């Protein structure tokens, strides 16, 4: 959980807004050439989802380079993040659109499970997700040989049935997020204290561990796999993205609209940004929420990444004192 990229310059990862602010002339950056600016597929997904391409111009101005995962022959992550060669961001975005064509929103039905955990009143929609998942597998496997396709569909049907059972047994009764936090022994007062701590994750675990059975601290936050759960890839960026959601669940600098479909997608993007930035020297954002939660995680894992917040105002010049590792 402490891998990082190596370059001749400090590597800076920013959220979408920094690129957009720069493109619109709202901020400037002091000596940008001192750094290697990077972006990831998370930015490209976010541009597609929000329909605003301003950030591409900011990427171009900074000569930003993509960092991405290396995939094996089964298109699974090897957990190895690399710096790609420079390509014009506008062209790279067009390539991204071609790659996702026909697969947009493939996993959107799983959003229902996440917002349910944050207290959404969505049982009817949630109950439809097992069949939606099965239908989606049928659709996207239509191009592969029949024998292999049949095997995949049978597996999807088994998973669909298990999902139905889980929804009926464990998710039928809605639990507002404040009651979930109370059940873990978390109050607004101790949350405020934890947010100021230099060892927030340790402090959270000390508080909630009496109510958590048969699981370790690292398993609870997603930093280590849970025994008995097979087939789930475990990467540094994936684990940090999951921990970001857990911190929201606990209520550490929580994002707004956690139980809303449109909002939770942005929250998930922020968690993915935190994960991808963990390989870099700095994550820069004017969003205090993403910086606070990312800082908690990086500090616990001893990542090299500095989570740097700045107060946005038009005309602001961003000056970074970041050095190489």
N, C-alpha and C positions, 0 to 999 in steps of 0.2 A: 504493500500500500504506500510505497514511497519511491516509485519510479519517476524519473523526470527526463525531459529532453535536454540535449546539450547543443549549444550553438556558440558562435563567436560573439554574439550579442545577447543581452538579457531578453528573454522571450516574454512578451506582454500579450495577455488574453483579455479582451474586454467584452462586456455585454453588448447587445445590439445598439443601445442608445448612444454609446460613445461614438461608434461609427456614424450614426445618424446625426448627432450633434455636430460632428466635424463636417459632414457633407453639407449641412444647412448653414454653416458659418456661425453656429451658436457658440462654439468653443474653438480654441486653438491649442496646439500641443507644442511645448518647448522642445526643441532638438529631437524631433521624432526619429531622425536617422540613427540615433544612438541605440535604438531598440529594434528587435525583430517582432513585428506585429503579426498576430495569427488569428485565425478564425476556424470554425469547425462546421460539420454538417448541421449542428444545432442552429447556427445562424441562418443557414440556407432554408431549413425547415420553417424557421420562424418568419422569414421573409415571405415564403409561400403562404403560410397560414394567415399572416396579417395583411398581405397584399401591398406592402410598402417597400419599395426597392431603394429608398434613399441610402440605406446603409452600404449598398454596393459601391456607391461613389466614395464613401468614407474609407472603405477597404482599399479602393484603388489609390486614393490619395496617400495612404500609408504604405502602399505596396505590400499589403497583408498577404500572408501565405496560409494555405490550409494545413491544419494538422488533422490526421485521420487514423482510424484503426486499421490494422492489417487483418485481413480475413483469410481463413483457410479454405480448402477446396469445397467445404460444405457451407461456406459463407458464414462461418461462426468466428467470433472475435478471438484473436490470439492474445489479446491484452497487450499488444505492442503498438504504441502510438508513435507515428513518424511525421516528420516535416516534409511536405510535398514540395515539388518545384513550383515556382510562381506561375500562375495562370491568371489572365484578366478575370476579375471577379464576375463581371457580367457574363463572360463566356462560361465560367464555372457554374454559374446559376442556371444557365440554359442547359448545361449537361445534367445538372441535378434534376431539373424538371423532366428531362427525357428519362432519367433513371427511375423516377417515382411514378411515371405515367401509368395509370391503371391500378396503382396501389395506394393512392391517396386515401387516408383515413382508414387504412386496413385494420388498425387496432383501436379505433375510436370507441368501440363497444366496451373495451376494458376500462375506459374512463368511469363508467358507471360504478364499478367496484371501488375505485379510489374515492370518488366523491361520497359514496355510501359510508366509507370509513370516517369521513369528516362530517357525517350527520345529514346528508342529503335525503330529502323525502322522495325517493326515486325507485321504490320497490318494483313497480310495474315495469319500468324500463330495465331494471336490473334483471328481472326474471326472463327477459327476452334475450339476454346476452349469450347464454349457452347455445341456442339455436343460431344466433347471428354468427358466432364463432365458427360453428360447424359449416354453415353456408359459405362463409368467407374462405375456409380451407378448400371446399369443393370448387369454388370459383378460381382461386389462384393456382390450383393444381391441375387445371384442365389441360395444360400444355405438356404434362409429363406422361410417360408410358402408363398404360392402364393398370398393370400389375402393381407398380410402385404407388400409383395414385390410390388404388383401392386400400392398400395397407395404411397410407396416411389418413384416409377418410375414416377408416375403422378406428384408428387411434384417436382422431378428433372426436368421433362419436363417444368413445369411452370417456374422454376428458369432459365433453359436454354433459354427460350424465353425472359425472362427479361434481361439476360446477352446479348443476341443478340441486343436488343433495346439499351442497355446502350453503347455497343461498337460502334454502328452506330451513336448514338447521341453525345457521349462525348469523344470517343477515336479514331475517324477516323482521325482527324488531329493530326499529330505528333507534340509534343512540346518538344524541347530540354531542358535539365534540367537547363541550364543557363537562358533560357527565363522564366521558371517557377519561379526560384529564383528572377529574376528581377521583375516579376509581383507582387511578395510579398514584394518588396522593399528591397531585400537583395543584397548587393554588396560584392565583395571580401574583401574590406577594413573593412566593419562593421562585416563581418564574423570573420576576424582575431581578432578584438577587443572582440567579444563575446566569442571566444575560451579561452581568458585569464581571463574572468570574473568569479567570484565566484557564480554568480547567472545567469548563461547562459540562462536557460529556461525562466526566467522572462524577461531578456533583449531581447530575441528573440520575445517574445510575444509583448512587447512594440513596437517593430519594425514592426511586421507584422499584428497586430490586426486591424489597420485601413482598411486592405483589406480583412479581414475575418469577415463574417456576420453570426449572429444567432448561434454562437458556442462559448463555453467558452475555456479558456486556457487549462484546464484539459481535456476537450473533444477533442480538437485539437491534443494534444499529446497522447491521448489514455488512460489517467489515470482515466477517468470517461466515462461511456457509453453515447452514443448520443441518445436522446429521439427519438423514432420512429423506431430505428433499433433493431429489436427483434431477439431472438434466438442466439445471440453471447455471448459466455461465457466470463466473465470478471474476470481474475485472476491477481495477482500481477506480476507473471513472464510473462504472456501473454501481459499485458499492457506495461511492460518495454521493451519487445521485439519489440512491435509496436513503442514505442517512439524512440527506437534506429534507426529504419528505417526512422522515421520523421526527426531526426537529420541529417541523411545522405541526405535526400531530401533538407533540409535547407542548407546543406553544412558545417556542423560543424565537423571538422576532417573527411571529407568524405572519404569513402573507394574507391579504384580504381575499374573500370570495372562495375559500377552499372547498366549499360544497357546491360550487357553480361550474358547469361544464366549460364555459368559455374561459373562466379564470384559471381553472386547474391546469389547463394546457400550458399557460404561461409559467405557472409555478413549476411544472415538470421541466420546462425548458431551462428555467433558472437552475434547477438541480443538475441538469445535464451540463450546463455551462460550468458550474462549480466542479463537476467531475472532470471535464476536459481541461479546465484551467489548472488542475492539480499537477499537471506535467510541466507547467510553465513557471517562470519566476514571479509573475504577478497576475492577479485578477483585478481589473479596474472597473468600478461602477459607481454611479451616483445613487444607486438603490441601496439604502442602508440595510434592508432586510437580507438581500443576497450576500452582502459583505459580512454581516454579523454571523449568519449561519455558516458560511464558508470558512470564516475565521475559526469558529468552534471546531470544525472538522479538521482543518489543516493543522491546527495546534495539537489536537489529540493524536493525529497520525504522524506528526513531525514532518509534514510535507515542506518542500522548499518554498511553496507559494505564499507570497504576501497578498492578503486580501485588502485592497486599498480603496477607500471611499473618498469621494470628493463631493462638495455641495455644488449642484448645478445652478448656474446663473448665466444668462447670455453675456458673452464677452469674456468668460472665464478662460484663463490659460492654464492648462494642465501641465504640471511640471513633476516629473517622476524621479525619485532618487533610488532607483532600483539598480542593483549590480548583479553580475553573474554569480552563479552558485560557487 
